[in-house]
Amino acid sequence: MALKDRIAEDIDRIFMQQDHFAETHYWNGYAITCVPDDEESLKRKNNNVNDISWDQNTRQILIHTPLATFPGGREPEPNTHVMYDNRPMKVLDVQHNMGLLDILLTAHDPREMM
């Protein structure tokens, strides 16, 4: 079995299992299985990979989800607006990685001034 086939099998068998890492979230009203990655999202924000770190009212979420089960069957376009878990968000970056989509979302989340 080729390495690519083993990776694809592990994605379905382990990484995207609800009792291991994956969770159900909603993308424009469709239920998707994904793995939110808050740690990598914070690293990207702090390392200024995407230059929004200056804005304290901006929140980032990085999710990993299989392309094969993604609604519409294709990658979302950067700079499009979506509803993620009933919150308006903007797709900042999309990377296709061995059958998984790495989608970085941003949301304008104003904080209360004290």
Solvent accessible surface area in square Angstrom, and as a share of the most:
residue,aa,sasa,rsa
1,M,146,0.65
2,A,59,0.46
3,L,129,0.64
4,K,143,0.61
5,D,76,0.39
6,R,134,0.49
7,I,54,0.27
8,A,52,0.40
9,E,79,0.35
10,D,57,0.30
11,I,17,0.09
12,D,88,0.45
13,R,133,0.49
14,I,63,0.32
15,F,61,0.25
16,M,17,0.08
17,Q,71,0.32
18,Q,100,0.44
19,D,124,0.64
20,H,104,0.46
21,F,114,0.48
22,A,5,0.04
23,E,80,0.36
24,T,67,0.39
25,H,32,0.14
26,Y,102,0.39
27,W,10,0.04
28,N,73,0.37
29,G,65,0.63
30,Y,138,0.53
31,A,65,0.50
32,I,7,0.04
33,T,42,0.24
34,C,0,0.00
35,V,16,0.09
36,P,38,0.24
37,D,39,0.20
38,D,101,0.53
39,E,117,0.53
40,E,57,0.26
41,S,5,0.03
42,L,105,0.52
43,K,101,0.43
44,R,33,0.12
45,K,32,0.14
46,N,106,0.54
47,N,110,0.56
48,N,77,0.39
49,V,96,0.55
50,N,30,0.15
51,D,97,0.50
52,I,30,0.15
53,S,35,0.23
54,W,184,0.64
55,D,29,0.15
56,Q,108,0.48
57,N,51,0.26
58,T,13,0.08
59,R,73,0.27
60,Q,23,0.10
61,I,29,0.15
62,L,0,0.00
63,I,0,0.00
64,H,26,0.12
65,T,1,0.00
66,P,12,0.08
67,L,42,0.21
68,A,98,0.76
69,T,96,0.56
70,F,10,0.04
71,P,33,0.21
72,G,77,0.74
73,G,48,0.46
74,R,165,0.60
75,E,66,0.29
76,P,20,0.13
77,E,101,0.45
78,P,64,0.40
79,N,101,0.52
80,T,53,0.31
81,H,144,0.64
82,V,13,0.07
83,M,83,0.37
84,Y,7,0.03
85,D,48,0.25
86,N,126,0.64
87,R,91,0.33
88,P,102,0.64
89,M,4,0.02
90,K,72,0.30
91,V,0,0.00
92,L,42,0.21
93,D,37,0.19
94,V,22,0.12
95,Q,88,0.39
96,H,98,0.44
97,N,79,0.40
98,M,94,0.42
99,G,35,0.33
100,L,19,0.10
101,L,0,0.00
102,D,11,0.06
103,I,0,0.00
104,L,1,0.00
105,L,0,0.00
106,T,14,0.08
107,A,9,0.07
108,H,127,0.57
109,D,51,0.27
110,P,96,0.61
111,R,130,0.48
112,E,146,0.65
113,M,176,0.79
114,M,224,1.00
